[in-house]
Amino acid sequence: MADDTLSPVFQIQRIYLKDLSLEQPNSPHILLEQVQPQVDINLALGAEPVTEGLYEVTVTATVTTKVKDKTLFLIEAKQAGVFEIRNIPDEQLQPIIGIACPGIVYPYLRAIVSDVCTRAGFPPVHLSEVNFQAMFEAQRAQAAAGSAANGVSNGAAVNGTAVIGSAG
């Protein structure tokens, strides 16, 4: 039975919508415009330990849609998951938190953003697929380059938020 207590554990405890907001600050007048809107999408990742062996991982999407210089609508949605991660070597913990967990949470976020757009009376905004592994590796390489320039060792932290990207 001693082997059971040291077996690696990776389980989803809960997936939930943590925060959601929709703003249409210039409605109804801007709805009369017949111009193709500009869409800007930003994604951010966050990870925080909850208790020993439990981590909350969040993926936040901010969708800003403008007509000329006025905001048509703004959606900010934060999807979260609580994951049990135990008996995993430290060098594998960060990739699990930065790649696997966001990959599980992100499809829920995509569906929510699309649904909110539709329910607000607009065509859906479909968030594209995200390669979290490529982003994780790029972020790690950037952190290593920054640490080397500052003479700081590259220790990966669990806490924090990272902005992942923007699409126009």
DSSP file with accessible surface (Angstrom, degrees, kcal/mol):
  #  RESIDUE AA STRUCTURE BP1 BP2  ACC     N-H-->O    O-->H-N    N-H-->O    O-->H-N    TCO  KAPPA ALPHA  PHI   PSI    X-CA   Y-CA   Z-CA
    1    1 A M    >>        0   0  183      0, 0.0     4,-1.0     0, 0.0     3,-0.7   0.000 360.0 360.0 360.0 -19.7    0.0    0.0    0.0
    2    2 A A  H 3>  +     0   0   71      1,-0.2     4,-0.7     2,-0.2     3,-0.3   0.837 360.0  60.0 -61.7 -30.8    3.0    2.3    0.4
    3    3 A D  H >> S+     0   0  130      1,-0.2     3,-0.5     2,-0.2     4,-0.5   0.839  97.6  59.4 -66.5 -31.8    3.2    2.5   -3.4
    4    4 A D  H X4 S+     0   0  102     -3,-0.7     3,-0.7     1,-0.2    -1,-0.2   0.871 101.1  53.9 -64.1 -35.9   -0.4    4.0   -3.6
    5    5 A T  H 3< S+     0   0   98     -4,-1.0    -1,-0.2    -3,-0.3    -2,-0.2   0.739 113.7  42.3 -73.0 -20.8    0.6    7.0   -1.4
    6    6 A L  H << S+     0   0  124     -4,-0.7    -1,-0.2    -3,-0.5    -2,-0.2   0.358  85.2 118.8-105.9   3.5    3.5    7.8   -3.7
    7    7 A S  S << S-     0   0   49     -3,-0.7    79,-0.1    -4,-0.5    81,-0.1  -0.455  75.8-101.4 -68.0 140.6    1.7    7.2   -7.0
    8    8 A P        -     0   0   95      0, 0.0     2,-0.4     0, 0.0    79,-0.2  -0.362  39.5-159.8 -62.4 141.7    1.4   10.3   -9.2
    9    9 A V  E     +A   86   0A  32     77,-2.6    77,-2.0    -3,-0.1     2,-0.3  -0.994  22.1 164.0-128.6 128.6   -2.0   12.0   -9.1
   10   10 A F  E     +A   85   0A  78     -2,-0.4     2,-0.4    75,-0.2    75,-0.2  -0.877  20.7 153.7-141.7 107.4   -3.5   14.4  -11.7
   11   11 A Q  E     -A   84   0A 100     73,-2.3    73,-3.0    -2,-0.3     2,-0.5  -0.993  44.4-121.9-137.9 145.0   -7.2   14.9  -11.4
   12   12 A I  E     +A   83   0A  85     -2,-0.4    71,-0.2    71,-0.2     3,-0.1  -0.736  26.5 178.2 -80.2 125.3   -9.8   17.5  -12.3
   13   13 A Q  E     -     0   0A  92     69,-3.2     2,-0.3    -2,-0.5    70,-0.2   0.805  65.5 -15.3 -93.0 -39.3  -11.6   18.5   -9.1
   14   14 A R  E     -A   82   0A 168     68,-1.5    68,-2.9     2,-0.0     2,-0.4  -0.937  47.6-156.0-165.7 142.7  -13.8   21.2  -10.6
   15   15 A I  E     +A   81   0A  40     -2,-0.3     2,-0.3    66,-0.2    66,-0.2  -0.988  33.9 157.9-119.5 130.7  -14.2   23.4  -13.7
   16   16 A Y  E     -A   80   0A  67     64,-2.8    64,-3.2    -2,-0.4     2,-0.7  -0.993  48.1-105.9-153.9 157.1  -16.1   26.6  -13.3
   17   17 A L  E     -A   79   0A  73     -2,-0.3    62,-0.2    62,-0.2     3,-0.1  -0.777  34.1-179.2 -83.3 116.1  -16.8   30.1  -14.6
   18   18 A K  E     +     0   0A  98     60,-2.5     2,-0.3    -2,-0.7    61,-0.2   0.835  62.9   1.2 -88.5 -36.2  -15.0   32.4  -12.2
   19   19 A D  E     +A   78   0A  76     59,-1.6    59,-3.1     2,-0.0     2,-0.3  -0.989  58.6 175.6-155.6 143.6  -15.8   35.8  -13.7
   20   20 A L  E     +A   77   0A  71     -2,-0.3     2,-0.3    57,-0.2    57,-0.2  -0.965   4.2 170.3-151.9 131.8  -17.8   37.1  -16.6
   21   21 A S  E     -A   76   0A  40     55,-2.3    55,-2.2    -2,-0.3     2,-0.4  -0.998  10.8-169.5-143.4 146.5  -18.7   40.6  -17.8
   22   22 A L  E     -A   75   0A  70     -2,-0.3     2,-0.4    53,-0.2    53,-0.2  -0.999   8.9-174.5-132.2 128.7  -20.3   42.1  -20.9
   23   23 A E  E     +A   74   0A  97     51,-2.5    51,-2.2    -2,-0.4     3,-0.1  -0.990  17.5 176.8-126.2 137.4  -20.3   45.8  -21.6
   24   24 A Q    >   +     0   0   63     -2,-0.4     3,-1.5    49,-0.2    49,-0.1  -0.641  15.2 168.4-129.5  72.2  -22.0   47.6  -24.5
   25   25 A P  T 3  S+     0   0   76      0, 0.0    47,-0.1     0, 0.0    -1,-0.1   0.727  73.1  42.7 -66.3 -22.5  -21.2   51.2  -23.5
   26   26 A N  T 3> S+     0   0   56     45,-0.6     4,-2.2    46,-0.3     5,-0.2   0.223  91.0 157.3-111.2  15.1  -22.3   52.8  -26.8
   27   27 A S  T <4  +     0   0   38     -3,-1.5    -3,-0.1     1,-0.2    45,-0.0  -0.541  51.5  18.7 -79.5 148.9  -25.5   51.0  -27.4
   28   28 A P  T >4 S+     0   0   84      0, 0.0     3,-1.0     0, 0.0     4,-0.4  -0.998 123.4  49.9 -92.3  -8.9  -28.0   51.5  -29.0
   29   29 A H  G >4 S+     0   0  147      1,-0.3     3,-1.5     2,-0.2     4,-0.3   0.870 107.1  54.3 -62.3 -38.1  -26.6   54.2  -31.3
   30   30 A I  G >< S+     0   0   10     -4,-2.2     3,-1.6     1,-0.3    -1,-0.3   0.772  94.5  71.0 -69.5 -20.6  -23.5   52.3  -32.3
   31   31 A L  G <  S+     0   0   82     -3,-1.0    -1,-0.3     1,-0.3    -2,-0.2   0.710  89.0  63.2 -67.9 -16.6  -25.7   49.4  -33.4
   32   32 A L  G <  S+     0   0  135     -3,-1.5    -1,-0.3    -4,-0.4    -2,-0.2   0.621  79.5 105.9 -81.4 -14.2  -26.8   51.5  -36.3
   33   33 A E    <   -     0   0   81     -3,-1.6    -3,-0.0    -4,-0.3     0, 0.0  -0.446  58.0-157.3 -67.0 138.5  -23.3   51.7  -37.8
   34   34 A Q        +     0   0  179     -2,-0.1     2,-0.4     2,-0.1    -1,-0.1  -0.292  52.5 117.7-110.6  45.8  -22.8   49.5  -40.9
   35   35 A V  S    S-     0   0   67      0, 0.0    -2,-0.0     0, 0.0     0, 0.0  -0.888  73.5-106.2-116.2 144.2  -19.1   49.1  -40.6
   36   36 A Q        -     0   0  170     -2,-0.4    -2,-0.1     1,-0.1     2,-0.1  -0.516  44.2-128.6 -66.7 123.9  -17.1   45.9  -40.1
   37   37 A P        -     0   0   39      0, 0.0     2,-0.5     0, 0.0    30,-0.2  -0.366   9.4-122.7 -76.1 157.2  -15.9   46.0  -36.4
   38   38 A Q  E     -B   66   0A 123     28,-3.2    28,-2.7    30,-0.1     2,-0.5  -0.863  26.1-155.3 -96.3 131.1  -12.3   45.5  -35.3
   39   39 A V  E     -B   65   0A  43     -2,-0.5     2,-0.4    26,-0.2    26,-0.2  -0.930  10.8-173.8-114.3 128.7  -11.9   42.6  -32.9
   40   40 A D  E     -B   64   0A  48     24,-2.7    24,-2.9    -2,-0.5     2,-0.5  -0.988   5.5-169.4-121.6 127.3   -9.0   42.4  -30.4
   41   41 A I  E     -BC  63 167A  29    126,-2.1   126,-1.9    -2,-0.4     2,-0.4  -0.976   4.9-177.7-122.1 127.9   -8.5   39.3  -28.3
   42   42 A N  E     -BC  62 166A  51     20,-2.3    20,-2.7    -2,-0.5     2,-0.4  -0.981   6.6-163.0-122.7 138.1   -6.2   38.9  -25.3
   43   43 A L  E     -BC  61 165A  14    122,-1.6   121,-2.9    -2,-0.4   122,-1.1  -0.924   6.1-174.8-118.4 145.7   -5.6   35.8  -23.3
   44   44 A A  E     -BC  60 163A  21     16,-2.2    16,-3.0    -2,-0.4     2,-0.4  -0.993  11.0-149.7-138.9 144.8   -4.0   35.5  -19.9
   45   45 A L  E     -BC  59 162A  22    117,-3.2   117,-2.8    -2,-0.3     2,-0.3  -0.892  14.2-177.9-110.3 146.4   -3.1   32.5  -17.7
   46   46 A G  E     -BC  58 161A   7     12,-2.4    12,-2.7    -2,-0.4     2,-0.3  -0.985   5.2-175.1-139.8 150.8   -3.1   32.4  -14.0
   47   47 A A  E     +BC  57 160A  11    113,-2.0   113,-0.9    -2,-0.3    10,-0.2  -0.975   6.9 170.1-147.8 132.1   -2.1   29.7  -11.5
   48   48 A E  E     -B   56   0A  84      8,-2.4     8,-3.2    -2,-0.3     2,-0.2  -0.998  35.0-117.2-140.1 137.9   -2.4   29.7   -7.7
   49   49 A P  E     -B   55   0A  61      0, 0.0     6,-0.3     0, 0.0     3,-0.1  -0.542  23.6-172.9 -71.2 138.6   -2.0   26.9   -5.1
   50   50 A V  E     -     0   0A  78      4,-3.2     2,-0.3     1,-0.6     5,-0.2   0.845  66.0 -32.2 -94.8 -56.8   -5.2   26.4   -3.2
   51   51 A T  E >  S-B   54   0A  85      3,-1.0     3,-2.3     0, 0.0    -1,-0.6  -0.855  99.5 -41.9-145.7-175.9   -3.9   23.9   -0.6
   52   52 A E  T 3  S-     0   0  163      1,-0.3     3,-0.1    -2,-0.3    34,-0.0  -0.331 131.7  -0.1 -57.4 117.1   -1.3   21.3   -0.5
   53   53 A G  T 3  S+     0   0    3      1,-0.2    32,-3.0    -2,-0.1     2,-0.4   0.419 111.3 102.5  84.4  -2.5   -1.6   19.4   -3.8
   54   54 A L  E <   -BD  51  84A  37     -3,-2.3    -4,-3.2    30,-0.2    -3,-1.0  -0.964  46.7-177.4-116.9 133.1   -4.5   21.5   -5.2
   55   55 A Y  E     -BD  49  83A  32     28,-2.5    28,-2.9    -2,-0.4     2,-0.6  -0.983  19.7-145.2-130.3 138.1   -4.0   24.2   -7.8
   56   56 A E  E     -BD  48  82A  25     -8,-3.2    -8,-2.4    -2,-0.4     2,-0.4  -0.901  19.2-170.5 -99.4 126.3   -6.4   26.7   -9.4
   57   57 A V  E     -BD  47  81A   2     24,-2.7    24,-2.0    -2,-0.6     2,-0.4  -0.969   4.4-168.7-117.9 129.3   -5.6   27.4  -13.0
   58   58 A T  E     -BD  46  80A  11    -12,-2.7   -12,-2.4    -2,-0.4     2,-0.4  -0.923  14.6-164.8-120.4 146.4   -7.4   30.2  -14.8
   59   59 A V  E     -BD  45  79A   0     20,-2.5    20,-2.5    -2,-0.4     2,-0.4  -0.998  15.3-165.9-125.4 123.5   -7.6   31.3  -18.4
   60   60 A T  E     -BD  44  78A  18    -16,-3.0   -16,-2.2    -2,-0.4     2,-0.4  -0.940   4.8-165.7-114.6 132.9   -9.0   34.8  -19.1
   61   61 A A  E     -BD  43  77A   0     16,-2.7    16,-2.4    -2,-0.4     2,-0.5  -0.965   1.9-168.0-116.0 132.0  -10.2   36.1  -22.4
   62   62 A T  E     -BD  42  76A  31    -20,-2.7   -20,-2.3    -2,-0.4     2,-0.6  -0.984   7.0-171.6-117.7 116.5  -10.7   39.8  -23.1
   63   63 A V  E     -BD  41  75A   0     12,-3.1    12,-2.6    -2,-0.5     2,-0.5  -0.949   2.3-175.6-112.8 115.5  -12.6   40.5  -26.3
   64   64 A T  E     -BD  40  74A  29    -24,-2.9   -24,-2.7    -2,-0.6     2,-0.5  -0.960   1.9-171.8-113.6 122.4  -12.8   44.1  -27.3
   65   65 A T  E     -BD  39  73A   2      8,-2.7     7,-3.1    -2,-0.5     8,-1.5  -0.968   9.2-177.1-117.7 124.8  -14.8   44.9  -30.4
   66   66 A K  E     -BD  38  71A  81    -28,-2.7   -28,-3.2    -2,-0.5     2,-0.5  -0.915  24.9-154.2-124.8 148.6  -14.7   48.4  -31.8
   67   67 A V  E >  S- D   0  70A   8      3,-2.7     3,-2.3    -2,-0.3     2,-0.3  -0.994  81.5 -40.4-116.5 116.9  -16.4   50.4  -34.6
   68   68 A K  T 3  S-     0   0  142     -2,-0.5   -30,-0.1     1,-0.3    -2,-0.1  -0.472 125.7 -29.7  58.7-119.3  -14.1   53.2  -35.6
   69   69 A D  T 3  S+     0   0  130     -2,-0.3     2,-0.4    -3,-0.1    -1,-0.3   0.307 120.1  94.3-109.1  11.0  -12.8   54.4  -32.2
   70   70 A K  E <  S- D   0  67A 117     -3,-2.3    -3,-2.7   -40,-0.0     2,-0.4  -0.843  78.2-114.9-108.0 141.2  -16.0   53.5  -30.2
   71   71 A T  E     - D   0  66A  32     -2,-0.4   -45,-0.6    -5,-0.2    -5,-0.3  -0.550  24.0-175.6 -74.8 124.0  -16.4   50.2  -28.3
   72   72 A L  E    S-     0   0A  16     -7,-3.1     2,-0.3    -2,-0.4   -46,-0.3   0.922  72.1 -22.7 -80.0 -54.2  -19.2   48.0  -29.7
   73   73 A F  E     - D   0  65A   7     -8,-1.5    -8,-2.7   -49,-0.1     2,-0.4  -0.988  53.4-155.0-155.6 157.4  -18.8   45.5  -26.9
   74   74 A L  E     -AD  23  64A  40    -51,-2.2   -51,-2.5    -2,-0.3     2,-0.4  -0.996  12.1-173.4-134.6 123.7  -16.3   44.2  -24.4
   75   75 A I  E     -AD  22  63A   0    -12,-2.6   -12,-3.1    -2,-0.4     2,-0.4  -0.981   5.0-177.9-119.4 132.2  -16.4   40.7  -22.9
   76   76 A E  E     +AD  21  62A  71    -55,-2.2   -55,-2.3    -2,-0.4     2,-0.4  -0.990  10.4 174.3-127.1 121.5  -14.1   39.5  -20.2
   77   77 A A  E     -AD  20  61A   0    -16,-2.4   -16,-2.7    -2,-0.4     2,-0.5  -0.993  14.4-165.9-129.6 134.4  -14.5   35.9  -19.2
   78   78 A K  E     -AD  19  60A  65    -59,-3.1   -60,-2.5    -2,-0.4   -59,-1.6  -0.964   6.8-169.9-122.9 112.8  -12.3   34.0  -16.7
   79   79 A Q  E     -AD  17  59A   6    -20,-2.5   -20,-2.5    -2,-0.5     2,-0.3  -0.834  12.1-170.9-100.7 138.8  -12.7   30.2  -16.7
   80   80 A A  E     -AD  16  58A   0    -64,-3.2   -64,-2.8    -2,-0.4     2,-0.3  -0.888  14.3-167.4-130.9 160.2  -11.1   28.3  -13.9
   81   81 A G  E     -AD  15  57A   0    -24,-2.0   -24,-2.7    -2,-0.3     2,-0.5  -0.993  15.1-143.4-143.8 144.0  -10.3   24.7  -12.9
   82   82 A V  E     -AD  14  56A  23    -68,-2.9   -69,-3.2    -2,-0.3   -68,-1.5  -0.959  25.7-171.0-107.5 126.1   -9.1   23.2   -9.6
   83   83 A F  E     -AD  12  55A   0    -28,-2.9   -28,-2.5    -2,-0.5     2,-0.6  -0.954  21.5-139.2-122.5 135.8   -6.7   20.3  -10.2
   84   84 A E  E     +AD  11  54A  37    -73,-3.0   -73,-2.3    -2,-0.4     2,-0.4  -0.849  28.6 173.2 -91.4 120.7   -5.3   17.8   -7.7
   85   85 A I  E     +A   10   0A   5    -32,-3.0     2,-0.3    -2,-0.6   -75,-0.2  -0.952   8.5 158.5-133.2 110.2   -1.6   17.3   -8.6
   86   86 A R  E     +A    9   0A  85    -77,-2.0   -77,-2.6    -2,-0.4    -2,-0.0  -0.954  54.3  15.1-134.6 152.2    0.4   15.2   -6.2
   87   87 A N  S    S+     0   0   74     -2,-0.3    -1,-0.1     1,-0.2   -81,-0.0   0.841  82.2 139.0  57.0  37.8    3.6   13.2   -6.2
   88   88 A I        -     0   0   28     -3,-0.1    -1,-0.2   -80,-0.1     5,-0.1  -0.950  59.7-108.8-110.2 132.0    4.8   14.8   -9.4
   89   89 A P    >>  -     0   0   56      0, 0.0     3,-1.8     0, 0.0     4,-1.3  -0.260  29.0-116.0 -58.4 146.3    8.5   15.8   -9.8
   90   90 A D  H 3> S+     0   0  135      1,-0.3     4,-1.0     2,-0.2     3,-0.4   0.846 114.4  58.3 -53.7 -37.8    9.1   19.6   -9.6
   91   91 A E  H 34 S+     0   0  135      1,-0.2    -1,-0.3     2,-0.2    -3,-0.0   0.719 111.5  42.4 -70.0 -16.6   10.4   19.6  -13.2
   92   92 A Q  H <> S+     0   0  100     -3,-1.8     4,-1.6     2,-0.1    -1,-0.2   0.625  99.0  74.4 -99.4 -15.8    7.1   18.2  -14.4
   93   93 A L  H  X S+     0   0   19     -4,-1.3     4,-2.6    -3,-0.4     5,-0.2   0.936  93.7  50.1 -65.2 -47.8    4.8   20.3  -12.2
   94   94 A Q  H  X S+     0   0   25     -4,-1.0     4,-3.1     1,-0.2     5,-0.3   0.919 109.5  49.8 -62.1 -44.3    5.2   23.5  -14.2
   95   95 A P  H  >>S+     0   0   37      0, 0.0     4,-2.0     0, 0.0     5,-1.2   0.896 111.5  50.2 -61.7 -35.1    4.4   21.9  -17.6
   96   96 A I  I  <>S+     0   0   31     -4,-1.6     5,-2.7     3,-0.2    -2,-0.2   0.953 116.6  40.5 -65.0 -46.7    1.3   20.3  -16.2
   97   97 A I  I  <5S+     0   0    7     -4,-2.6    -1,-0.2     1,-0.2    -3,-0.2   0.865 123.7  39.3 -70.3 -35.2    0.1   23.6  -14.7
   98   98 A G  I  <5S+     0   0   13     -4,-3.1    -1,-0.2    -5,-0.2    -2,-0.2   0.637 133.1  15.5 -92.2 -15.3    1.1   25.7  -17.8
   99   99 A I  I  X5S+     0   0   40     -4,-2.0     4,-1.7    -5,-0.3    -3,-0.2   0.702 125.8  39.8-122.2 -59.2    0.2   23.3  -20.6
  100  100 A A  I  ><S+     0   0   39     -5,-1.2     4,-1.4     2,-0.2    -3,-0.2   0.940 116.2  47.2 -66.0 -49.4   -2.2   20.5  -19.5
  101  101 A C  H >><S+     0   0    0     -5,-2.7     4,-2.2     1,-0.2     3,-0.6   0.942 113.4  46.2 -63.6 -48.7   -4.4   22.4  -17.1
  102  102 A P  H 3> S+     0   0    1      0, 0.0     4,-2.9     0, 0.0    -1,-0.2   0.886 109.0  58.0 -60.8 -33.8   -5.1   25.4  -19.5
  103  103 A G  H 3< S+     0   0   35     -4,-1.7    -2,-0.2     1,-0.2    -3,-0.1   0.819 109.0  45.0 -64.6 -28.3   -5.7   22.9  -22.3
  104  104 A I  H << S+     0   0   49     -4,-1.4     4,-0.4    -3,-0.6    -1,-0.2   0.884 118.4  41.8 -79.0 -39.9   -8.5   21.4  -20.2
  105  105 A V  H >X S+     0   0    0     -4,-2.2     4,-1.4     1,-0.2     3,-0.9   0.861  99.8  72.9 -76.8 -36.2  -10.0   24.7  -19.1
  106  106 A Y  H 3X S+     0   0    7     -4,-2.9     4,-2.6     1,-0.3     5,-0.2   0.832  87.6  58.2 -57.8 -41.5   -9.8   26.6  -22.5
  107  107 A P  H 3> S+     0   0   70      0, 0.0     4,-1.9     0, 0.0    -1,-0.3   0.888 106.1  51.6 -59.0 -33.9  -12.6   24.8  -24.4
  108  108 A Y  H <> S+     0   0  121     -3,-0.9     4,-2.1    -4,-0.4    -2,-0.2   0.914 109.7  49.7 -65.2 -41.7  -15.1   25.9  -21.8
  109  109 A L  H  X S+     0   0    0     -4,-1.4     4,-2.6     1,-0.2     5,-0.2   0.920 108.2  53.4 -62.9 -43.2  -13.9   29.5  -22.1
  110  110 A R  H  X S+     0   0   66     -4,-2.6     4,-2.1     1,-0.2    17,-0.2   0.916 110.0  47.6 -58.2 -44.5  -14.2   29.3  -25.9
  111  111 A A  H  X S+     0   0   60     -4,-1.9     4,-2.6    -5,-0.2    -1,-0.2   0.907 111.4  50.5 -65.7 -40.5  -17.8   28.1  -25.6
  112  112 A I  H  X S+     0   0   37     -4,-2.1     4,-2.9     2,-0.2     5,-0.2   0.931 110.0  49.0 -65.4 -45.1  -18.7   30.8  -23.0
  113  113 A V  H  X S+     0   0    0     -4,-2.6     4,-2.1     1,-0.2    12,-0.3   0.942 113.8  46.6 -61.4 -45.0  -17.3   33.7  -25.1
  114  114 A S  H  X S+     0   0   24     -4,-2.1     4,-2.0    -5,-0.2    -1,-0.2   0.931 113.9  48.4 -62.0 -44.1  -19.2   32.5  -28.2
  115  115 A D  H  X S+     0   0   71     -4,-2.6     4,-2.8     1,-0.2     5,-0.2   0.912 109.5  51.5 -64.8 -42.4  -22.4   32.1  -26.2
  116  116 A V  H  X S+     0   0   18     -4,-2.9     4,-1.7     1,-0.2    -1,-0.2   0.915 109.1  51.3 -63.5 -41.6  -22.2   35.5  -24.6
  117  117 A C  H  <>S+     0   0    0     -4,-2.1     5,-2.5    -5,-0.2     4,-0.3   0.944 112.8  45.7 -58.8 -47.6  -21.7   37.2  -28.0
  118  118 A T  H ><5S+     0   0   74     -4,-2.0     3,-1.6     1,-0.2    -2,-0.2   0.925 112.1  50.0 -63.1 -44.9  -24.7   35.4  -29.4
  119  119 A R  H 3<5S+     0   0  196     -4,-2.8    -1,-0.2     1,-0.3    -2,-0.2   0.771 106.1  57.8 -67.6 -23.1  -26.9   36.2  -26.4
  120  120 A A  T 3<5S-     0   0   21     -4,-1.7    -1,-0.3    -5,-0.2    -2,-0.2   0.484 124.6-103.3 -84.0  -3.9  -25.9   39.8  -26.6
  121  121 A G  T < 5S+     0   0   67     -3,-1.6    -3,-0.2     1,-0.3    -2,-0.1   0.624  84.5 112.7  95.5  14.8  -27.2   39.9  -30.1
  122  122 A F  S   <S-     0   0   23     -5,-2.5    -1,-0.3    -6,-0.2    -2,-0.1  -0.787  77.1 -90.1-114.8 160.6  -23.9   39.8  -32.0
  123  123 A P        -     0   0  104      0, 0.0    -1,-0.1     0, 0.0    -3,-0.0  -0.387  61.0 -93.0 -61.6 147.5  -22.4   37.2  -34.3
  124  124 A P        -     0   0   53      0, 0.0     2,-0.6     0, 0.0   -10,-0.2  -0.312  27.7-137.1 -66.4 145.9  -20.3   34.8  -32.2
  125  125 A V        -     0   0   20    -12,-0.3     2,-0.7   -15,-0.1    -8,-0.2  -0.936  18.9-153.1 -98.6 119.4  -16.6   35.4  -31.7
  126  126 A H        -     0   0  133     -2,-0.6     2,-0.3   -13,-0.1   -15,-0.1  -0.872   7.1-142.2 -98.2 112.9  -14.8   32.1  -32.0
  127  127 A L        -     0   0    2     -2,-0.7     3,-0.1   -17,-0.2   -13,-0.0  -0.569  25.2-122.9 -70.8 134.1  -11.6   31.9  -30.1
  128  128 A S        -     0   0   86     -2,-0.3    -1,-0.1     1,-0.1   -18,-0.0  -0.270  33.9 -82.4 -75.2 164.8   -9.0   30.0  -32.1
  129  129 A E        -     0   0  140      1,-0.0     2,-0.4     2,-0.0    -1,-0.1  -0.329  45.8-144.6 -61.8 149.0   -7.2   27.0  -30.9
  130  130 A V        -     0   0   22     -3,-0.1     2,-1.2   -27,-0.1     3,-0.1  -0.973   9.4-143.0-123.1 133.4   -4.2   27.7  -28.7
  131  131 A N     >  +     0   0  102     -2,-0.4     4,-2.0     1,-0.2     5,-0.2  -0.771  22.4 178.9 -92.4  90.1   -0.9   25.8  -28.5
  132  132 A F  H  > S+     0   0   13     -2,-1.2     4,-2.6     1,-0.2     5,-0.2   0.814  76.8  58.7 -65.7 -28.2   -0.2   26.1  -24.8
  133  133 A Q  H  > S+     0   0  102      2,-0.2     4,-2.7     1,-0.2     5,-0.2   0.949 106.8  46.2 -66.5 -45.4    2.9   24.0  -25.1
  134  134 A A  H  > S+     0   0   45      1,-0.2     4,-2.4     2,-0.2    -2,-0.2   0.912 115.0  47.9 -62.6 -41.1    4.5   26.4  -27.6
  135  135 A M  H  X S+     0   0   63     -4,-2.0     4,-2.6     2,-0.2    -1,-0.2   0.908 111.4  50.1 -66.3 -40.2    3.5   29.4  -25.4
  136  136 A F  H  X S+     0   0   21     -4,-2.6     4,-2.6     2,-0.2    -2,-0.2   0.935 112.5  46.7 -62.6 -46.4    4.9   27.7  -22.3
  137  137 A E  H  X S+     0   0  107     -4,-2.7     4,-2.5     2,-0.2    -2,-0.2   0.903 113.2  48.8 -64.9 -40.1    8.2   27.0  -24.0
  138  138 A A  H  X S+     0   0   61     -4,-2.4     4,-2.5    -5,-0.2    -2,-0.2   0.919 112.7  48.1 -65.3 -41.9    8.4   30.5  -25.4
  139  139 A Q  H  X S+     0   0   89     -4,-2.6     4,-2.6     2,-0.2    -2,-0.2   0.911 112.4  48.8 -64.9 -40.8    7.6   32.0  -22.0
  140  140 A R  H  X S+     0   0   92     -4,-2.6     4,-2.5     2,-0.2    -2,-0.2   0.915 112.1  48.6 -65.9 -40.8   10.2   29.7  -20.3
  141  141 A A  H  X S+     0   0   61     -4,-2.5     4,-2.4     2,-0.2    -2,-0.2   0.915 112.5  48.7 -65.2 -40.2   12.8   30.7  -22.9
  142  142 A Q  H  X S+     0   0  149     -4,-2.5     4,-2.5     2,-0.2    -2,-0.2   0.913 111.8  48.8 -65.9 -41.4   12.1   34.4  -22.4
  143  143 A A  H  X S+     0   0   43     -4,-2.6     4,-2.7     2,-0.2    -2,-0.2   0.902 111.5  49.9 -65.3 -39.0   12.3   34.0  -18.6
  144  144 A A  H  X S+     0   0   38     -4,-2.5     4,-2.6     2,-0.2    -2,-0.2   0.914 111.6  48.0 -66.2 -41.4   15.6   32.2  -18.9
  145  145 A A  H  X S+     0   0   66     -4,-2.4     4,-1.9     2,-0.2    -2,-0.2   0.915 114.5  46.4 -65.7 -41.2   17.0   34.9  -21.2
  146  146 A G  H  X S+     0   0   33     -4,-2.5     4,-1.6     2,-0.2    -2,-0.2   0.902 113.6  48.6 -67.2 -39.4   15.8   37.6  -18.8
  147  147 A S  H  X>S+     0   0   23     -4,-2.7     5,-2.8     2,-0.2     4,-0.8   0.904 110.1  51.3 -68.0 -40.3   17.2   35.8  -15.8
  148  148 A A  H ><5S+     0   0   80     -4,-2.6     3,-0.5     1,-0.2    -1,-0.2   0.900 109.8  50.3 -63.6 -38.1   20.5   35.2  -17.5
  149  149 A A  H 3<5S+     0   0   84     -4,-1.9    -1,-0.2     1,-0.2    -2,-0.2   0.841 117.0  40.5 -69.0 -30.5   20.7   38.9  -18.3
  150  150 A N  H 3<5S-     0   0  129     -4,-1.6    -1,-0.2     2,-0.2    -2,-0.2   0.428 111.9-117.0 -96.4  -2.5   19.9   39.8  -14.7
  151  151 A G  T <<5 +     0   0   72     -4,-0.8     2,-0.4    -3,-0.5    -3,-0.2   0.786  69.7 135.9  72.3  28.2   22.1   37.1  -13.1
  152  152 A V      < -     0   0   89     -5,-2.8    -1,-0.3    -6,-0.2    -2,-0.2  -0.865  57.6-114.2-110.5 141.6   19.1   35.4  -11.5
  153  153 A S        -     0   0  104     -2,-0.4     2,-1.4     1,-0.1    -1,-0.0  -0.384  30.9-111.8 -71.3 154.2   18.5   31.7  -11.6
  154  154 A N        +     0   0   81     -2,-0.1     2,-0.6     2,-0.0    -1,-0.1  -0.642  47.1 166.8 -90.8  83.7   15.5   30.4  -13.5
  155  155 A G        -     0   0   61     -2,-1.4     2,-0.3     0, 0.0    -3,-0.0  -0.878  32.2-132.9 -98.1 124.1   13.2   29.1  -10.8
  156  156 A A        -     0   0   55     -2,-0.6     2,-0.3     2,-0.0   -62,-0.0  -0.599  20.5-152.5 -78.4 131.7    9.7   28.4  -12.0
  157  157 A A        -     0   0   71     -2,-0.3    -1,-0.0     1,-0.1     0, 0.0  -0.789  14.6-152.2-105.0 147.2    7.0   29.8   -9.8
  158  158 A V  S    S+     0   0   33     -2,-0.3    -1,-0.1  -112,-0.0  -111,-0.1   0.863  77.1  75.1 -82.2 -39.9    3.5   28.4   -9.4
  159  159 A N  S    S+     0   0   95   -111,-0.1  -111,-0.2  -113,-0.1     2,-0.2  -0.424  74.2  58.6 -73.9 148.1    1.9   31.7   -8.5
  160  160 A G  E     -C   47   0A  34   -113,-0.9  -113,-2.0    -2,-0.1     2,-0.4  -0.648  65.9 -95.2 131.9 177.0    1.2   34.4  -11.1
  161  161 A T  E     -C   46   0A 108   -115,-0.2     2,-0.4    -2,-0.2  -115,-0.3  -0.983  23.6-164.7-133.8 143.2   -0.4   35.4  -14.3
  162  162 A A  E     -C   45   0A  18   -117,-2.8  -117,-3.2    -2,-0.4     2,-0.5  -0.997  19.5-133.6-130.9 132.6    1.0   35.5  -17.8
  163  163 A V  E     -C   44   0A 114     -2,-0.4  -119,-0.3  -119,-0.3     3,-0.1  -0.735  23.1-170.6 -81.8 127.9   -0.4   37.3  -20.8
  164  164 A I  E     -     0   0A  32   -121,-2.9     2,-0.3    -2,-0.5  -120,-0.2   0.830  44.1 -47.8 -94.6 -38.5   -0.4   34.9  -23.6
  165  165 A G  E     -C   43   0A  28   -122,-1.1  -122,-1.6     2,-0.0     2,-0.3  -0.993  35.8-124.9 178.9 175.2   -1.3   36.7  -26.8
  166  166 A S  E     -C   42   0A  78     -2,-0.3     2,-0.4  -124,-0.2  -124,-0.2  -0.996  14.7-167.0-143.4 141.7   -3.3   39.1  -28.8
  167  167 A A  E      C   41   0A  52   -126,-1.9  -126,-2.1    -2,-0.3    -2,-0.0  -0.982 360.0 360.0-129.3 145.0   -5.1   38.7  -32.1
  168  168 A G              0   0   92     -2,-0.4  -128,-0.2  -128,-0.2  -129,-0.1  -0.437 360.0 360.0-115.7 360.0   -6.6   41.5  -34.2
